[in-house]
Amino acid sequence: MVEIAAKPSNYSDAVSRIDPTMQKTQVISTGGVPRPSQMSTRTETLLILAFGLIYVPFLLNKNLYWDDWALLWVFWVQGPGMLLEYYTQVSHIGEYLPMVLYYWLGGEYAGVLARAVAVVSHVGAALLLHRIFLKIESTKDISVWIAALYVLSPFYYARGVMVTSVIDLFLLCYLLSVWVMSSPRLAPNVLALVLFGLSLGYETFMMLEPLRVLFVNEFRKNLYKTVRQCAPMWAVALVFVILRFTLLKPYGSYAGYNALNLDFLSIGKCFIMTILYYPRAIWLITAGSADLVGWYGLAVVAALGLALARVLTYLYPAGLIAGPACVSLTLRRIMIGTTIALLGAIPYILADRYPAPHNFSCRFAVVSIPGVLLIIVSSVAASRSRFLRTYAFLLFSMVSILFSLQLTKWYLYEAAVKQDLIM
């Protein structure tokens, strides 16, 4: 293979004047820019794992929060059978088994066990997102940046709570069910069906099916074959939806819980609040980072990011983040991201639910987050400035890391305060 030398920033424009055919090839594969300096898949994997290390301090906390205490009391006082009854009443029966195992195996350290499983599942889900987006033609050149930001979790903060820690485990099952479908053989597809069934412990993950269609279609190259391979998943999802609204609907003290609310004003309000959640969450992580290092410290971090972006722009002449993506590719990426984000929000909107950045209802955004991150990274990749693309990613990453550390500090401080009160 002939090594491509570093090209000037207007290289893609020069190519368009010299050889339109070559320009077309480059636009399809890399958004208009050659990739002599892009990282290898192994390096990208190591980067994602390195970002996952920010959760190590998070695992030091063994405290319980929110509904964790109530479920702990039910498990040890009323017994596992009564805990199953509660989960059946609230129609979250899929969450029963992992929660029972956490309390039973973890004992005094049930919270640590739950958070450890959540963190491992979260990083594993990020690695799978990377591999899945890497196989999709439209997103392969930005897959690592979507996955890296996903690891930093800028829009989801409830991982410290046991009752929501199971979400990461179910998402890992879902993404595994997508990944193994690269083969048309029977055994991997049966495994995919089992994993998909397990992922329905958090049933709204079925709304990520466009991701499965895009991934499988990259291998089948035929929409009919893709639909035929994915159809068993959709049949299981349809059966589950029917059961969810008939035999498995909430009852007892939870009757009417998460019931459909088709009031037009309610739907409109939830839709608007869901959209506003993401800019509000960005402000929250910025303010939270300032709580950790101060606003002057945050300014220093921004300045360091500026210098680092200059260095990386010099080291990667083709751009650390592939770009600038052509308009059609950017629109295609944003359309995919918007579809995933909206479908992930619809079940909650219809149940009169929306995420809020200041409490554990941020879990209502968890299905939409891959789509939202795809929109953000696609918008950055559309910039013609290599420096701006690099700096935008660095700044967002650094602020997200600081906020994650601040969140861990809050969890540990809360645990210390409660221990002092008990002692």
Secondary structure by P-SEA (a helix, b strand, c coil): cccccccccaaaaaaaaccaaaaaaaaaccccccccccccaaaaaaaaaaaaccccccccccccccaaaaaaaaaaaccaaaaaaaaaaaccccaaaaaaaaaaaaccaaaaaaaaaaaaaaaaaaaaaaaaaaaccccccaaaaaaaaaaacccccccccccccaaaaaaaaaaaaaaacccccaaaaaaaaaaaaaaccccccccaaaaaaaaaaaacccaaaaaaaaaaaaaaaaaaaaaaaccccccccccccccccccaaaaaaaaaaaaaaaaaaaaaaaaaaaaaccaaaaaaaaaaaaaaaaaaaaacccccccccccaaaaaaaaaaaaaaaaaaaaaaaaacbbbbcccccccccccaaaaaaaaaaaaaaacccaaaaaaaaaaaaaaaaaaaaaaaaaaaaaaaaaaaaac
